[in-house]
């Protein structure tokens, strides 16, 4: 082991210090909560858009089987999918623009 501290090591130390300060209640860290959409909410979103599962999946770059599993409650969307579903719910055109670009 070396005694020399690398820039990455110093960055990790700083980040861990911030985490410890947060745990101790000494500082607030920014956080963003992304809720877990229920199967009913995902199904309702797709139906509001008047799309089949396959069309919804293709339009937003999702796996059709995953959409089916989410809607039937067999699987929960991972964090990235939850964020994407949140954006689709509020501004589907933004997702389409991003995917087209």
Secondary structure, 3 states (H helix, E strand, C coil): CCCCCCHHHHHHHHHHHHHHHHHCCCCCCCCCCCCCCCHHHHHHHHHHCCCCHHHHHHHHCCCHHHHHHHHCCCCCCCHHHHHHHHHHHHHHHHHHHHHHC
